[in-house]
Amino acid sequence: MRTTSDARRCVVFFGKASPPDGEIKYGGTGFLLCDRERENTPFVITCRHVARQLEDEFVVRVNKRGAGSVPLELSNVTWSYHPDKTVDIAPTVLPLDATIYDVIYFNVSLV
């Protein structure tokens, strides 16, 4: 299935600093999603197996509206996991200003 250009713009990349030079090695993806009713509170959604590797310090590269991207250093992020361990999804709220970054807006109340 092909994704829309809106969906491709909201993809984020997760990485960690690699010793000894601290170069960021990216190795997982997710996407930014905002509830239309809480427009400035973005969620990031990824897979459970990716989030498990990101529970302490990591970098998330996000796309800025208009053009470009920025790496943001995060730590101590609390991920949510489905109680069924076979469900490979993990959301969390990120401390980002959704007006600066590309996000998908979704009506959560319709779910």
C-alpha positions as CSV (number, residue, x, y, z in Angstrom):
1,M,0.0,0.0,0.0
2,R,1.4,3.4,-0.9
3,T,1.3,6.1,1.8
4,T,0.3,9.7,1.2
5,S,2.8,12.5,1.1
6,D,1.2,13.8,4.4
7,A,2.0,10.5,6.1
8,R,5.5,10.4,4.7
9,R,6.3,13.8,6.0
10,C,5.3,12.9,9.6
11,V,7.7,9.9,9.8
12,V,10.3,10.2,12.6
13,F,13.6,8.4,12.9
14,F,15.0,7.1,16.2
15,G,18.7,6.8,16.9
16,K,21.3,6.5,19.6
17,A,24.8,8.0,20.0
18,S,27.4,5.4,19.1
19,P,30.8,5.4,20.9
20,P,33.5,6.5,20.6
21,D,32.7,9.6,18.4
22,G,29.0,10.0,19.5
23,E,27.7,9.7,15.9
24,I,24.0,9.1,15.8
25,K,23.0,5.7,14.4
26,Y,19.4,5.6,13.3
27,G,17.6,2.3,13.5
28,G,13.8,2.7,14.0
29,T,10.9,4.7,12.7
30,G,7.6,6.0,14.0
31,F,5.2,8.8,13.1
32,L,3.8,11.9,14.7
33,L,0.0,12.1,15.3
34,C,-2.1,14.8,16.9
35,D,-5.7,14.6,18.1
36,R,-7.6,17.4,16.4
37,E,-9.1,18.4,19.8
38,R,-5.6,18.7,21.4
39,E,-3.7,20.1,18.5
40,N,-0.5,21.0,20.2
41,T,0.1,17.7,22.0
42,P,1.7,15.3,19.5
43,F,1.9,11.5,20.1
44,V,4.6,9.5,18.5
45,I,3.6,6.0,17.5
46,T,6.2,3.2,16.9
47,C,6.5,-0.5,17.4
48,R,6.9,-2.1,20.8
49,H,10.1,-3.7,19.8
50,V,11.5,-0.3,18.8
51,A,10.3,1.5,21.9
52,R,11.9,-1.1,24.2
53,Q,15.3,0.0,22.9
54,L,14.4,3.7,23.6
55,E,13.5,3.8,27.2
56,D,16.5,5.8,28.4
57,E,18.3,8.4,26.2
58,F,17.8,8.6,22.4
59,V,17.5,11.0,19.5
60,V,14.4,11.5,17.4
61,R,14.8,13.2,14.0
62,V,11.6,15.0,13.1
63,N,10.6,16.9,10.0
64,K,9.9,20.6,10.3
65,R,6.9,22.1,8.5
66,G,8.0,23.6,5.2
67,A,11.4,22.0,4.9
68,G,14.3,20.4,6.8
69,S,14.5,18.2,9.9
70,V,16.1,18.4,13.3
71,P,17.5,15.9,15.8
72,L,16.0,16.2,19.2
73,E,17.6,14.5,22.3
74,L,15.1,12.9,24.6
75,S,15.4,10.9,27.8
76,N,13.1,9.1,30.3
77,V,10.2,8.8,27.8
78,T,7.4,6.7,29.1
79,W,5.9,4.4,26.5
80,S,2.5,2.8,26.7
81,Y,2.2,-0.9,25.7
82,H,-0.8,-3.0,24.9
83,P,-1.3,-5.7,27.6
84,D,-1.2,-8.4,24.8
85,K,2.5,-8.7,24.2
86,T,1.9,-9.8,20.6
87,V,0.5,-6.4,19.8
88,D,3.6,-4.6,18.4
89,I,2.7,-0.9,19.0
90,A,3.8,1.7,21.5
91,P,2.6,5.3,21.7
92,T,3.8,8.2,23.9
93,V,3.3,11.9,24.2
94,L,6.3,14.0,23.1
95,P,7.2,17.4,24.5
96,L,7.1,19.0,21.1
97,D,5.3,22.1,19.7
98,A,3.1,20.5,17.0
99,T,3.0,23.9,15.1
100,I,6.7,23.5,14.2
101,Y,6.8,19.9,13.0
102,D,4.9,17.8,10.4
103,V,2.2,15.8,12.1
104,I,-0.9,13.9,11.0
105,Y,-4.1,15.3,12.5
106,F,-6.6,12.6,13.5
107,N,-10.0,12.7,15.2
108,V,-9.3,10.4,18.2
109,S,-12.9,10.8,19.4
110,L,-14.0,8.8,16.3
111,V,-12.0,5.8,17.3
